[in-house]
Amino acid sequence: MMLRNDPSADLDDRPWAQYSGIVFGQLAKKNGVLVLNNPDTLAKATNKMYFQYFPEIIRPETIITRSIAEIKSFYAAHKKILS
């Protein structure tokens, strides 16, 4: 089985459904179903913070902040920001 869902699509209308695909995958795996994308690992990758676990050499330079000054400084240094 291959799990595929978009947790952000469920956030507003069905917040209870955000992790239902992961829970379903965990139950299937527990009952002997081959789950191609490990639901335990998938649970860790529900947002962009997941990329912080990747080695710095292979991920883009990143800033995680609420500080407007830090964002402006980051932008000045890089001239391009992706969200």
PDB file of N, CA, C and O in Angstrom:
ATOM      1  N   MET A   1       0.840  -1.158   0.000  1.00  0.00           N
ATOM      2  CA  MET A   1       0.000   0.000   0.000  1.00  0.00           C
ATOM      3  C   MET A   1       0.895   1.233   0.000  1.00  0.00           C
ATOM      4  O   MET A   1       1.955   1.251   0.624  1.00  0.00           O
ATOM      5  N   MET A   2       0.446   2.259  -0.711  1.00  0.00           N
ATOM      6  CA  MET A   2       1.142   3.537  -0.739  1.00  0.00           C
ATOM      7  C   MET A   2       0.210   4.582  -0.139  1.00  0.00           C
ATOM      8  O   MET A   2      -0.889   4.801  -0.649  1.00  0.00           O
ATOM      9  N   LEU A   3       0.640   5.224   0.935  1.00  0.00           N
ATOM     10  CA  LEU A   3      -0.180   6.242   1.588  1.00  0.00           C
ATOM     11  C   LEU A   3      -0.037   7.569   0.861  1.00  0.00           C
ATOM     12  O   LEU A   3       1.059   7.971   0.471  1.00  0.00           O
ATOM     13  N   ARG A   4      -1.172   8.239   0.687  1.00  0.00           N
ATOM     14  CA  ARG A   4      -1.136   9.559   0.073  1.00  0.00           C
ATOM     15  C   ARG A   4      -2.315  10.361   0.598  1.00  0.00           C
ATOM     16  O   ARG A   4      -3.470   9.976   0.413  1.00  0.00           O
ATOM     17  N   ASN A   5      -2.027  11.445   1.235  1.00  0.00           N
ATOM     18  CA  ASN A   5      -3.063  12.387   1.638  1.00  0.00           C
ATOM     19  C   ASN A   5      -2.418  13.753   1.792  1.00  0.00           C
ATOM     20  O   ASN A   5      -1.197  13.871   1.891  1.00  0.00           O
ATOM     21  N   ASP A   6      -3.244  14.772   1.810  1.00  0.00           N
ATOM     22  CA  ASP A   6      -2.763  16.139   1.964  1.00  0.00           C
ATOM     23  C   ASP A   6      -3.331  16.689   3.270  1.00  0.00           C
ATOM     24  O   ASP A   6      -4.452  17.195   3.300  1.00  0.00           O
ATOM     25  N   PRO A   7      -2.541  16.586   4.363  1.00  0.00           N
ATOM     26  CA  PRO A   7      -3.058  17.040   5.664  1.00  0.00           C
ATOM     27  C   PRO A   7      -3.514  18.494   5.652  1.00  0.00           C
ATOM     28  O   PRO A   7      -4.450  18.845   6.371  1.00  0.00           O
ATOM     29  N   SER A   8      -2.877  19.344   4.857  1.00  0.00           N
ATOM     30  CA  SER A   8      -3.266  20.760   4.845  1.00  0.00           C
ATOM     31  C   SER A   8      -4.648  20.947   4.222  1.00  0.00           C
ATOM     32  O   SER A   8      -5.348  21.900   4.564  1.00  0.00           O
ATOM     33  N   ALA A   9      -5.051  20.063   3.323  1.00  0.00           N
ATOM     34  CA  ALA A   9      -6.379  20.168   2.716  1.00  0.00           C
ATOM     35  C   ALA A   9      -7.475  19.861   3.721  1.00  0.00           C
ATOM     36  O   ALA A   9      -8.596  20.351   3.587  1.00  0.00           O
ATOM     37  N   ASP A  10      -7.165  19.063   4.715  1.00  0.00           N
ATOM     38  CA  ASP A  10      -8.147  18.678   5.725  1.00  0.00           C
ATOM     39  C   ASP A  10      -8.191  19.631   6.919  1.00  0.00           C
ATOM     40  O   ASP A  10      -9.130  19.583   7.714  1.00  0.00           O
ATOM     41  N   LEU A  11      -7.211  20.472   7.048  1.00  0.00           N
ATOM     42  CA  LEU A  11      -7.044  21.273   8.266  1.00  0.00           C
ATOM     43  C   LEU A  11      -8.274  22.095   8.630  1.00  0.00           C
ATOM     44  O   LEU A  11      -8.678  22.101   9.793  1.00  0.00           O
ATOM     45  N   ASP A  12      -8.878  22.786   7.674  1.00  0.00           N
ATOM     46  CA  ASP A  12     -10.008  23.668   7.984  1.00  0.00           C
ATOM     47  C   ASP A  12     -11.328  22.915   8.120  1.00  0.00           C
ATOM     48  O   ASP A  12     -12.055  23.103   9.096  1.00  0.00           O
ATOM     49  N   ASP A  13     -11.636  22.072   7.154  1.00  0.00           N
ATOM     50  CA  ASP A  13     -12.940  21.418   7.132  1.00  0.00           C
ATOM     51  C   ASP A  13     -13.030  20.169   7.998  1.00  0.00           C
ATOM     52  O   ASP A  13     -14.073  19.878   8.584  1.00  0.00           O
ATOM     53  N   ARG A  14     -11.921  19.434   8.072  1.00  0.00           N
ATOM     54  CA  ARG A  14     -11.926  18.172   8.824  1.00  0.00           C
ATOM     55  C   ARG A  14     -10.628  18.025   9.614  1.00  0.00           C
ATOM     56  O   ARG A  14      -9.799  17.183   9.270  1.00  0.00           O
ATOM     57  N   PRO A  15     -10.432  18.824  10.668  1.00  0.00           N
ATOM     58  CA  PRO A  15      -9.165  18.766  11.405  1.00  0.00           C
ATOM     59  C   PRO A  15      -8.881  17.389  11.995  1.00  0.00           C
ATOM     60  O   PRO A  15      -7.719  17.029  12.188  1.00  0.00           O
ATOM     61  N   TRP A  16      -9.913  16.626  12.280  1.00  0.00           N
ATOM     62  CA  TRP A  16      -9.739  15.276  12.803  1.00  0.00           C
ATOM     63  C   TRP A  16      -9.097  14.354  11.773  1.00  0.00           C
ATOM     64  O   TRP A  16      -8.506  13.335  12.130  1.00  0.00           O
ATOM     65  N   ALA A  17      -9.213  14.713  10.486  1.00  0.00           N
ATOM     66  CA  ALA A  17      -8.712  13.844   9.413  1.00  0.00           C
ATOM     67  C   ALA A  17      -7.234  14.077   9.101  1.00  0.00           C
ATOM     68  O   ALA A  17      -6.649  13.356   8.292  1.00  0.00           O
ATOM     69  N   GLN A  18      -6.634  15.074   9.735  1.00  0.00           N
ATOM     70  CA  GLN A  18      -5.259  15.449   9.401  1.00  0.00           C
ATOM     71  C   GLN A  18      -4.296  14.272   9.515  1.00  0.00           C
ATOM     72  O   GLN A  18      -3.418  14.112   8.668  1.00  0.00           O
ATOM     73  N   TYR A  19      -4.445  13.458  10.536  1.00  0.00           N
ATOM     74  CA  TYR A  19      -3.522  12.346  10.729  1.00  0.00           C
ATOM     75  C   TYR A  19      -4.166  10.980  10.486  1.00  0.00           C
ATOM     76  O   TYR A  19      -3.567   9.946  10.780  1.00  0.00           O
ATOM     77  N   SER A  20      -5.373  10.982   9.953  1.00  0.00           N
ATOM     78  CA  SER A  20      -6.078   9.716   9.767  1.00  0.00           C
ATOM     79  C   SER A  20      -5.356   8.790   8.791  1.00  0.00           C
ATOM     80  O   SER A  20      -5.346   7.575   8.988  1.00  0.00           O
ATOM     81  N   GLY A  21      -4.754   9.347   7.745  1.00  0.00           N
ATOM     82  CA  GLY A  21      -4.008   8.520   6.792  1.00  0.00           C
ATOM     83  C   GLY A  21      -2.819   7.831   7.439  1.00  0.00           C
ATOM     84  O   GLY A  21      -2.509   6.680   7.132  1.00  0.00           O
ATOM     85  N   ILE A  22      -2.164   8.542   8.330  1.00  0.00           N
ATOM     86  CA  ILE A  22      -1.003   7.978   9.034  1.00  0.00           C
ATOM     87  C   ILE A  22      -1.456   6.878   9.991  1.00  0.00           C
ATOM     88  O   ILE A  22      -0.847   5.810  10.049  1.00  0.00           O
ATOM     89  N   VAL A  23      -2.521   7.142  10.735  1.00  0.00           N
ATOM     90  CA  VAL A  23      -3.037   6.140  11.672  1.00  0.00           C
ATOM     91  C   VAL A  23      -3.504   4.908  10.903  1.00  0.00           C
ATOM     92  O   VAL A  23      -3.243   3.779  11.319  1.00  0.00           O
ATOM     93  N   PHE A  24      -4.192   5.121   9.786  1.00  0.00           N
ATOM     94  CA  PHE A  24      -4.636   4.002   8.952  1.00  0.00           C
ATOM     95  C   PHE A  24      -3.436   3.178   8.481  1.00  0.00           C
ATOM     96  O   PHE A  24      -3.472   1.948   8.526  1.00  0.00           O
ATOM     97  N   GLY A  25      -2.377   3.850   8.030  1.00  0.00           N
ATOM     98  CA  GLY A  25      -1.167   3.160   7.589  1.00  0.00           C
ATOM     99  C   GLY A  25      -0.505   2.387   8.718  1.00  0.00           C
ATOM    100  O   GLY A  25      -0.022   1.274   8.511  1.00  0.00           O
ATOM    101  N   GLN A  26      -0.479   2.970   9.907  1.00  0.00           N
ATOM    102  CA  GLN A  26       0.119   2.273  11.055  1.00  0.00           C
ATOM    103  C   GLN A  26      -0.671   1.005  11.393  1.00  0.00           C
ATOM    104  O   GLN A  26      -0.087  -0.033  11.704  1.00  0.00           O
ATOM    105  N   LEU A  27      -1.991   1.098  11.331  1.00  0.00           N
ATOM    106  CA  LEU A  27      -2.824  -0.082  11.591  1.00  0.00           C
ATOM    107  C   LEU A  27      -2.625  -1.148  10.516  1.00  0.00           C
ATOM    108  O   LEU A  27      -2.540  -2.337  10.822  1.00  0.00           O
ATOM    109  N   ALA A  28      -2.551  -0.716   9.259  1.00  0.00           N
ATOM    110  CA  ALA A  28      -2.337  -1.671   8.167  1.00  0.00           C
ATOM    111  C   ALA A  28      -0.993  -2.373   8.333  1.00  0.00           C
ATOM    112  O   ALA A  28      -0.900  -3.593   8.195  1.00  0.00           O
ATOM    113  N   LYS A  29       0.048  -1.593   8.630  1.00  0.00           N
ATOM    114  CA  LYS A  29       1.385  -2.165   8.827  1.00  0.00           C
ATOM    115  C   LYS A  29       1.388  -3.161   9.982  1.00  0.00           C
ATOM    116  O   LYS A  29       1.984  -4.233   9.888  1.00  0.00           O
ATOM    117  N   LYS A  30       0.719  -2.796  11.068  1.00  0.00           N
ATOM    118  CA  LYS A  30       0.640  -3.665  12.246  1.00  0.00           C
ATOM    119  C   LYS A  30      -0.050  -4.989  11.913  1.00  0.00           C
ATOM    120  O   LYS A  30       0.230  -6.015  12.533  1.00  0.00           O
ATOM    121  N   ASN A  31      -0.950  -4.957  10.933  1.00  0.00           N
ATOM    122  CA  ASN A  31      -1.692  -6.152  10.541  1.00  0.00           C
ATOM    123  C   ASN A  31      -1.091  -6.869   9.337  1.00  0.00           C
ATOM    124  O   ASN A  31      -1.758  -7.673   8.686  1.00  0.00           O
ATOM    125  N   GLY A  32       0.179  -6.572   9.046  1.00  0.00           N
ATOM    126  CA  GLY A  32       0.906  -7.333   8.039  1.00  0.00           C
ATOM    127  C   GLY A  32       0.860  -6.809   6.617  1.00  0.00           C
ATOM    128  O   GLY A  32       1.383  -7.458   5.711  1.00  0.00           O
ATOM    129  N   VAL A  33       0.252  -5.658   6.395  1.00  0.00           N
ATOM    130  CA  VAL A  33       0.210  -5.076   5.055  1.00  0.00           C
ATOM    131  C   VAL A  33       1.545  -4.386   4.775  1.00  0.00           C
ATOM    132  O   VAL A  33       2.068  -3.671   5.630  1.00  0.00           O
ATOM    133  N   LEU A  34       2.090  -4.599   3.585  1.00  0.00           N
ATOM    134  CA  LEU A  34       3.322  -3.915   3.191  1.00  0.00           C
ATOM    135  C   LEU A  34       2.975  -2.466   2.850  1.00  0.00           C
ATOM    136  O   LEU A  34       2.265  -2.203   1.879  1.00  0.00           O
ATOM    137  N   VAL A  35       3.474  -1.536   3.647  1.00  0.00           N
ATOM    138  CA  VAL A  35       3.222  -0.110   3.437  1.00  0.00           C
ATOM    139  C   VAL A  35       4.518   0.492   2.904  1.00  0.00           C
ATOM    140  O   VAL A  35       5.526   0.538   3.609  1.00  0.00           O
ATOM    141  N   LEU A  36       4.482   0.953   1.655  1.00  0.00           N
ATOM    142  CA  LEU A  36       5.710   1.409   0.993  1.00  0.00           C
ATOM    143  C   LEU A  36       6.320   2.648   1.632  1.00  0.00           C
ATOM    144  O   LEU A  36       7.537   2.712   1.801  1.00  0.00           O
ATOM    145  N   ASN A  37       5.511   3.621   1.988  1.00  0.00           N
ATOM    146  CA  ASN A  37       6.044   4.801   2.676  1.00  0.00           C
ATOM    147  C   ASN A  37       5.681   4.671   4.150  1.00  0.00           C
ATOM    148  O   ASN A  37       4.537   4.886   4.553  1.00  0.00           O
ATOM    149  N   ASN A  38       6.667   4.322   4.924  1.00  0.00           N
ATOM    150  CA  ASN A  38       6.524   3.986   6.339  1.00  0.00           C
ATOM    151  C   ASN A  38       5.671   5.027   7.068  1.00  0.00           C
ATOM    152  O   ASN A  38       6.052   6.196   7.129  1.00  0.00           O
ATOM    153  N   PRO A  39       4.516   4.618   7.625  1.00  0.00           N
ATOM    154  CA  PRO A  39       3.643   5.587   8.292  1.00  0.00           C
ATOM    155  C   PRO A  39       4.277   6.222   9.528  1.00  0.00           C
ATOM    156  O   PRO A  39       3.931   7.348   9.886  1.00  0.00           O
ATOM    157  N   ASP A  40       5.194   5.523  10.180  1.00  0.00           N
ATOM    158  CA  ASP A  40       5.853   6.105  11.349  1.00  0.00           C
ATOM    159  C   ASP A  40       6.763   7.256  10.948  1.00  0.00           C
ATOM    160  O   ASP A  40       6.835   8.270  11.643  1.00  0.00           O
ATOM    161  N   THR A  41       7.443   7.101   9.847  1.00  0.00           N
ATOM    162  CA  THR A  41       8.295   8.170   9.327  1.00  0.00           C
ATOM    163  C   THR A  41       7.459   9.267   8.696  1.00  0.00           C
ATOM    164  O   THR A  41       7.781  10.448   8.826  1.00  0.00           O
ATOM    165  N   LEU A  42       6.397   8.891   8.020  1.00  0.00           N
ATOM    166  CA  LEU A  42       5.510   9.867   7.394  1.00  0.00           C
ATOM    167  C   LEU A  42       4.918  10.814   8.438  1.00  0.00           C
ATOM    168  O   LEU A  42       4.689  11.990   8.157  1.00  0.00           O
ATOM    169  N   ALA A  43       4.674  10.302   9.630  1.00  0.00           N
ATOM    170  CA  ALA A  43       4.133  11.133  10.703  1.00  0.00           C
ATOM    171  C   ALA A  43       5.092  12.251  11.081  1.00  0.00           C
ATOM    172  O   ALA A  43       4.660  13.287  11.585  1.00  0.00           O
ATOM    173  N   LYS A  44       6.374  12.063  10.849  1.00  0.00           N
ATOM    174  CA  LYS A  44       7.372  13.098  11.162  1.00  0.00           C
ATOM    175  C   LYS A  44       7.474  14.141  10.058  1.00  0.00           C
ATOM    176  O   LYS A  44       8.078  15.195  10.258  1.00  0.00           O
ATOM    177  N   ALA A  45       6.888  13.861   8.895  1.00  0.00           N
ATOM    178  CA  ALA A  45       7.047  14.732   7.736  1.00  0.00           C
ATOM    179  C   ALA A  45       5.758  15.457   7.381  1.00  0.00           C
ATOM    180  O   ALA A  45       5.421  15.577   6.203  1.00  0.00           O
ATOM    181  N   THR A  46       5.039  15.936   8.375  1.00  0.00           N
ATOM    182  CA  THR A  46       3.758  16.586   8.103  1.00  0.00           C
ATOM    183  C   THR A  46       3.885  18.074   7.786  1.00  0.00           C
ATOM    184  O   THR A  46       2.894  18.710   7.430  1.00  0.00           O
ATOM    185  N   ASN A  47       5.083  18.636   7.908  1.00  0.00           N
ATOM    186  CA  ASN A  47       5.267  20.035   7.548  1.00  0.00           C
ATOM    187  C   ASN A  47       6.721  20.274   7.122  1.00  0.00           C
ATOM    188  O   ASN A  47       7.540  19.354   7.129  1.00  0.00           O
ATOM    189  N   LYS A  48       7.019  21.494   6.760  1.00  0.00           N
ATOM    190  CA  LYS A  48       8.344  21.818   6.216  1.00  0.00           C
ATOM    191  C   LYS A  48       9.474  21.728   7.235  1.00  0.00           C
ATOM    192  O   LYS A  48      10.645  21.721   6.855  1.00  0.00           O
ATOM    193  N   MET A  49       9.148  21.660   8.508  1.00  0.00           N
ATOM    194  CA  MET A  49      10.182  21.513   9.536  1.00  0.00           C
ATOM    195  C   MET A  49      10.942  20.192   9.366  1.00  0.00           C
ATOM    196  O   MET A  49      12.086  20.065   9.803  1.00  0.00           O
ATOM    197  N   TYR A  50      10.305  19.230   8.738  1.00  0.00           N
ATOM    198  CA  TYR A  50      10.926  17.917   8.511  1.00  0.00           C
ATOM    199  C   TYR A  50      12.276  18.051   7.813  1.00  0.00           C
ATOM    200  O   TYR A  50      13.201  17.291   8.099  1.00  0.00           O
ATOM    201  N   PHE A  51      12.391  18.998   6.914  1.00  0.00           N
ATOM    202  CA  PHE A  51      13.630  19.155   6.147  1.00  0.00           C
ATOM    203  C   PHE A  51      14.817  19.557   7.017  1.00  0.00           C
ATOM    204  O   PHE A  51      15.965  19.455   6.582  1.00  0.00           O
ATOM    205  N   GLN A  52      14.557  20.006   8.221  1.00  0.00           N
ATOM    206  CA  GLN A  52      15.654  20.359   9.121  1.00  0.00           C
ATOM    207  C   GLN A  52      16.430  19.130   9.574  1.00  0.00           C
ATOM    208  O   GLN A  52      17.544  19.257  10.083  1.00  0.00           O
ATOM    209  N   TYR A  53      15.860  17.946   9.397  1.00  0.00           N
ATOM    210  CA  TYR A  53      16.561  16.708   9.736  1.00  0.00           C
ATOM    211  C   TYR A  53      17.559  16.300   8.650  1.00  0.00           C
ATOM    212  O   TYR A  53      18.427  15.461   8.893  1.00  0.00           O
ATOM    213  N   PHE A  54      17.444  16.887   7.454  1.00  0.00           N
ATOM    214  CA  PHE A  54      18.353  16.566   6.362  1.00  0.00           C
ATOM    215  C   PHE A  54      19.704  17.229   6.622  1.00  0.00           C
ATOM    216  O   PHE A  54      19.761  18.278   7.264  1.00  0.00           O
ATOM    217  N   PRO A  55      20.781  16.635   6.136  1.00  0.00           N
ATOM    218  CA  PRO A  55      22.096  17.280   6.284  1.00  0.00           C
ATOM    219  C   PRO A  55      22.103  18.657   5.614  1.00  0.00           C
ATOM    220  O   PRO A  55      21.513  18.837   4.549  1.00  0.00           O
ATOM    221  N   GLU A  56      22.760  19.606   6.230  1.00  0.00           N
ATOM    222  CA  GLU A  56      22.794  20.975   5.701  1.00  0.00           C
ATOM    223  C   GLU A  56      23.324  21.043   4.275  1.00  0.00           C
ATOM    224  O   GLU A  56      22.919  21.915   3.506  1.00  0.00           O
ATOM    225  N   ILE A  57      24.213  20.146   3.920  1.00  0.00           N
ATOM    226  CA  ILE A  57      24.824  20.197   2.595  1.00  0.00           C
ATOM    227  C   ILE A  57      23.825  19.912   1.468  1.00  0.00           C
ATOM    228  O   ILE A  57      24.065  20.306   0.327  1.00  0.00           O
ATOM    229  N   ILE A  58      22.713  19.237   1.768  1.00  0.00           N
ATOM    230  CA  ILE A  58      21.765  18.901   0.699  1.00  0.00           C
ATOM    231  C   ILE A  58      20.444  19.661   0.778  1.00  0.00           C
ATOM    232  O   ILE A  58      19.589  19.486  -0.090  1.00  0.00           O
ATOM    233  N   ARG A  59      20.260  20.491   1.785  1.00  0.00           N
ATOM    234  CA  ARG A  59      19.021  21.257   1.872  1.00  0.00           C
ATOM    235  C   ARG A  59      19.317  22.746   1.703  1.00  0.00           C
ATOM    236  O   ARG A  59      20.417  23.204   2.013  1.00  0.00           O
ATOM    237  N   PRO A  60      18.352  23.484   1.220  1.00  0.00           N
ATOM    238  CA  PRO A  60      18.579  24.919   1.063  1.00  0.00           C
ATOM    239  C   PRO A  60      18.749  25.597   2.413  1.00  0.00           C
ATOM    240  O   PRO A  60      18.228  25.135   3.428  1.00  0.00           O
ATOM    241  N   GLU A  61      19.478  26.688   2.405  1.00  0.00           N
ATOM    242  CA  GLU A  61      19.638  27.457   3.632  1.00  0.00           C
ATOM    243  C   GLU A  61      18.266  27.917   4.101  1.00  0.00           C
ATOM    244  O   GLU A  61      17.460  28.400   3.306  1.00  0.00           O
ATOM    245  N   THR A  62      18.010  27.769   5.365  1.00  0.00           N
ATOM    246  CA  THR A  62      16.657  27.965   5.893  1.00  0.00           C
ATOM    247  C   THR A  62      16.676  28.827   7.136  1.00  0.00           C
ATOM    248  O   THR A  62      17.626  28.806   7.918  1.00  0.00           O
ATOM    249  N   ILE A  63      15.600  29.590   7.303  1.00  0.00           N
ATOM    250  CA  ILE A  63      15.399  30.330   8.545  1.00  0.00           C
ATOM    251  C   ILE A  63      13.982  30.031   9.034  1.00  0.00           C
ATOM    252  O   ILE A  63      13.023  30.042   8.262  1.00  0.00           O
ATOM    253  N   ILE A  64      13.879  29.769  10.313  1.00  0.00           N
ATOM    254  CA  ILE A  64      12.576  29.548  10.940  1.00  0.00           C
ATOM    255  C   ILE A  64      12.489  30.554  12.076  1.00  0.00           C
ATOM    256  O   ILE A  64      13.179  30.435  13.089  1.00  0.00           O
ATOM    257  N   THR A  65      11.628  31.546  11.888  1.00  0.00           N
ATOM    258  CA  THR A  65      11.560  32.642  12.846  1.00  0.00           C
ATOM    259  C   THR A  65      10.235  33.380  12.743  1.00  0.00           C
ATOM    260  O   THR A  65       9.513  33.264  11.752  1.00  0.00           O
ATOM    261  N   ARG A  66       9.935  34.129  13.771  1.00  0.00           N
ATOM    262  CA  ARG A  66       8.807  35.058  13.738  1.00  0.00           C
ATOM    263  C   ARG A  66       9.307  36.495  13.692  1.00  0.00           C
ATOM    264  O   ARG A  66       8.512  37.434  13.633  1.00  0.00           O
ATOM    265  N   SER A  67      10.596  36.661  13.719  1.00  0.00           N
ATOM    266  CA  SER A  67      11.201  37.984  13.772  1.00  0.00           C
ATOM    267  C   SER A  67      11.260  38.616  12.378  1.00  0.00           C
ATOM    268  O   SER A  67      11.902  38.082  11.474  1.00  0.00           O
ATOM    269  N   ILE A  68      10.593  39.740  12.216  1.00  0.00           N
ATOM    270  CA  ILE A  68      10.614  40.464  10.946  1.00  0.00           C
ATOM    271  C   ILE A  68      12.040  40.887  10.606  1.00  0.00           C
ATOM    272  O   ILE A  68      12.446  40.819   9.446  1.00  0.00           O
ATOM    273  N   ALA A  69      12.794  41.318  11.595  1.00  0.00           N
ATOM    274  CA  ALA A  69      14.180  41.750  11.361  1.00  0.00           C
ATOM    275  C   ALA A  69      15.033  40.597  10.832  1.00  0.00           C
ATOM    276  O   ALA A  69      15.836  40.788   9.919  1.00  0.00           O
ATOM    277  N   GLU A  70      14.862  39.400  11.401  1.00  0.00           N
ATOM    278  CA  GLU A  70      15.626  38.235  10.932  1.00  0.00           C
ATOM    279  C   GLU A  70      15.222  37.859   9.507  1.00  0.00           C
ATOM    280  O   GLU A  70      16.072  37.479   8.702  1.00  0.00           O
ATOM    281  N   ILE A  71      13.946  37.960   9.198  1.00  0.00           N
ATOM    282  CA  ILE A  71      13.473  37.656   7.841  1.00  0.00           C
ATOM    283  C   ILE A  71      14.065  38.646   6.845  1.00  0.00           C
ATOM    284  O   ILE A  71      14.534  38.250   5.777  1.00  0.00           O
ATOM    285  N   LYS A  72      14.044  39.925   7.188  1.00  0.00           N
ATOM    286  CA  LYS A  72      14.615  40.951   6.298  1.00  0.00           C
ATOM    287  C   LYS A  72      16.100  40.731   6.089  1.00  0.00           C
ATOM    288  O   LYS A  72      16.598  40.886   4.974  1.00  0.00           O
ATOM    289  N   SER A  73      16.808  40.376   7.135  1.00  0.00           N
ATOM    290  CA  SER A  73      18.244  40.105   7.039  1.00  0.00           C
ATOM    291  C   SER A  73      18.513  38.885   6.160  1.00  0.00           C
ATOM    292  O   SER A  73      19.425  38.894   5.333  1.00  0.00           O
ATOM    293  N   PHE A  74      17.717  37.846   6.345  1.00  0.00           N
ATOM    294  CA  PHE A  74      17.854  36.632   5.534  1.00  0.00           C
ATOM    295  C   PHE A  74      17.593  36.946   4.067  1.00  0.00           C
ATOM    296  O   PHE A  74      18.332  36.501   3.189  1.00  0.00           O
ATOM    297  N   TYR A  75      16.551  37.707   3.809  1.00  0.00           N
ATOM    298  CA  TYR A  75      16.226  38.096   2.433  1.00  0.00           C
ATOM    299  C   TYR A  75      17.348  38.928   1.815  1.00  0.00           C
ATOM    300  O   TYR A  75      17.712  38.717   0.658  1.00  0.00           O
ATOM    301  N   ALA A  76      17.889  39.862   2.572  1.00  0.00           N
ATOM    302  CA  ALA A  76      18.984  40.707   2.063  1.00  0.00           C
ATOM    303  C   ALA A  76      20.188  39.857   1.680  1.00  0.00           C
ATOM    304  O   ALA A  76      20.885  40.168   0.714  1.00  0.00           O
ATOM    305  N   ALA A  77      20.433  38.803   2.419  1.00  0.00           N
ATOM    306  CA  ALA A  77      21.583  37.946   2.144  1.00  0.00           C
ATOM    307  C   ALA A  77      21.331  36.982   0.977  1.00  0.00           C
ATOM    308  O   ALA A  77      22.278  36.551   0.318  1.00  0.00           O
ATOM    309  N   HIS A  78      20.072  36.645   0.721  1.00  0.00           N
ATOM    310  CA  HIS A  78      19.781  35.612  -0.274  1.00  0.00           C
ATOM    311  C   HIS A  78      18.999  36.099  -1.492  1.00  0.00           C
ATOM    312  O   HIS A  78      19.062  35.464  -2.544  1.00  0.00           O
ATOM    313  N   LYS A  79      18.286  37.175  -1.383  1.00  0.00           N
ATOM    314  CA  LYS A  79      17.509  37.792  -2.463  1.00  0.00           C
ATOM    315  C   LYS A  79      16.387  36.923  -3.009  1.00  0.00           C
ATOM    316  O   LYS A  79      15.726  37.313  -3.972  1.00  0.00           O
ATOM    317  N   LYS A  80      16.157  35.763  -2.424  1.00  0.00           N
ATOM    318  CA  LYS A  80      15.074  34.906  -2.893  1.00  0.00           C
ATOM    319  C   LYS A  80      14.586  34.093  -1.712  1.00  0.00           C
ATOM    320  O   LYS A  80      15.375  33.479  -0.994  1.00  0.00           O
ATOM    321  N   ILE A  81      13.280  34.096  -1.519  1.00  0.00           N
ATOM    322  CA  ILE A  81      12.697  33.332  -0.425  1.00  0.00           C
ATOM    323  C   ILE A  81      11.562  32.490  -0.980  1.00  0.00           C
ATOM    324  O   ILE A  81      10.686  32.993  -1.683  1.00  0.00           O
ATOM    325  N   LEU A  82      11.587  31.216  -0.660  1.00  0.00           N
ATOM    326  CA  LEU A  82      10.510  30.296  -1.035  1.00  0.00           C
ATOM    327  C   LEU A  82       9.761  29.910   0.219  1.00  0.00           C
ATOM    328  O   LEU A  82      10.376  29.701   1.265  1.00  0.00           O
ATOM    329  N   SER A  83       8.464  29.812   0.140  1.00  0.00           N
ATOM    330  CA  SER A  83       7.698  29.402   1.330  1.00  0.00           C
ATOM    331  C   SER A  83       7.066  28.061   1.106  1.00  0.00           C
ATOM    332  O   SER A  83       6.381  27.546   1.990  1.00  0.00           O
TER     333      SER A  83
END
